[in-house]
Amino acid sequence: MEWEEIKEQYANFDLKACKDEGISKGLENIQDLRVQRLFVALLTFLNPRQVAIVLFLYKQAREQGKGSLVYFRSNDLLESLGYSRAKDGSFTTRLR
């Protein structure tokens, strides 16, 4: 399986459906069964927090489209994981 094939099929990955309705719903538009199985294996092997982080990173990579390097702010990751900001708008040190 080539990296280009995975990237091509990833465009069909429905992140929102995966988070809201489950992994199989988010992967149903991926035609290549090998890629589907790869995503299922990764997402079922990891715990829910790790899955959320992997999905966040893939989303950032897709939006940035810059290859293998992904840049993000830790606050964006914390928000995507469902953490709340303190009264002053920051995240507590314990959360980071």
C-alpha positions as CSV (number, residue, x, y, z in Angstrom):
1,M,0.0,0.0,0.0
2,E,1.5,3.3,-1.1
3,W,1.3,6.5,0.9
4,E,-0.3,8.3,-2.1
5,E,-3.1,5.7,-2.1
6,I,-3.8,6.3,1.6
7,K,-3.8,10.1,1.1
8,E,-6.2,9.7,-1.8
9,Q,-8.6,7.5,0.1
10,Y,-8.3,9.7,3.2
11,A,-10.1,12.5,1.3
12,N,-13.2,10.3,1.6
13,F,-12.8,9.9,5.4
14,D,-15.7,11.6,7.2
15,L,-14.3,12.8,10.4
16,K,-17.5,14.3,11.7
17,A,-19.5,11.1,11.1
18,C,-16.7,9.1,12.7
19,K,-16.9,11.2,15.9
20,D,-20.7,11.5,15.9
21,E,-21.9,8.1,14.6
22,G,-19.0,5.7,15.0
23,I,-15.9,4.6,13.1
24,S,-17.7,2.4,10.5
25,K,-20.0,5.3,9.5
26,G,-17.0,7.6,9.0
27,L,-15.2,5.0,6.8
28,E,-18.1,3.9,4.6
29,N,-17.1,6.3,1.8
30,I,-13.6,4.8,1.6
31,Q,-13.7,2.4,-1.3
32,D,-10.4,0.6,-0.7
33,L,-10.9,-2.1,1.9
34,R,-7.2,-2.2,2.7
35,V,-7.3,1.4,3.7
36,Q,-10.6,0.9,5.6
37,R,-9.1,-2.0,7.6
38,L,-6.0,0.1,8.3
39,F,-8.1,2.9,9.8
40,V,-10.3,0.5,11.7
41,A,-7.2,-1.3,13.1
42,L,-5.6,2.0,14.2
43,L,-8.8,3.5,15.7
44,T,-9.9,0.3,17.5
45,F,-6.4,-0.4,18.9
46,L,-6.2,3.1,20.5
47,N,-8.1,4.3,23.6
48,P,-10.7,7.0,23.0
49,R,-8.4,9.8,23.9
50,Q,-5.7,8.6,21.6
51,V,-8.3,8.2,18.8
52,A,-9.4,11.8,19.3
53,I,-5.8,13.0,19.1
54,V,-5.1,10.9,15.9
55,L,-8.3,12.2,14.3
56,F,-7.4,15.8,15.3
57,L,-3.9,15.4,13.7
58,Y,-5.3,13.9,10.5
59,K,-7.8,16.7,10.3
60,Q,-5.0,19.3,10.7
61,A,-2.9,17.5,8.1
62,R,-5.8,17.5,5.6
63,E,-6.5,21.2,6.2
64,Q,-2.8,22.2,5.9
65,G,-1.9,19.9,3.0
66,K,1.8,20.3,3.6
67,G,3.0,16.7,3.7
68,S,4.1,14.9,6.7
69,L,4.6,17.8,9.1
70,V,1.5,19.1,11.0
71,Y,1.5,22.4,12.9
72,F,-1.2,23.1,15.5
73,R,-1.7,25.0,18.7
74,S,-2.0,23.0,21.9
75,N,-5.1,25.1,22.8
76,D,-6.8,23.9,19.6
77,L,-6.1,20.3,20.5
78,L,-7.4,20.8,24.1
79,E,-10.6,22.3,22.7
80,S,-11.1,19.4,20.3
81,L,-10.7,17.0,23.2
82,G,-13.6,18.9,25.0
83,Y,-11.7,20.7,27.7
84,S,-13.0,24.0,28.9
85,R,-11.1,27.3,29.2
86,A,-10.7,29.0,32.6
87,K,-12.4,32.3,33.3
88,D,-9.4,34.2,31.9
89,G,-9.7,32.3,28.5
90,S,-6.7,30.1,29.0
91,F,-6.3,26.4,29.9
92,T,-5.0,25.5,33.3
93,T,-1.5,24.1,33.4
94,R,-2.8,20.7,34.6
95,L,-4.8,20.3,31.4
96,R,-1.8,21.1,29.2
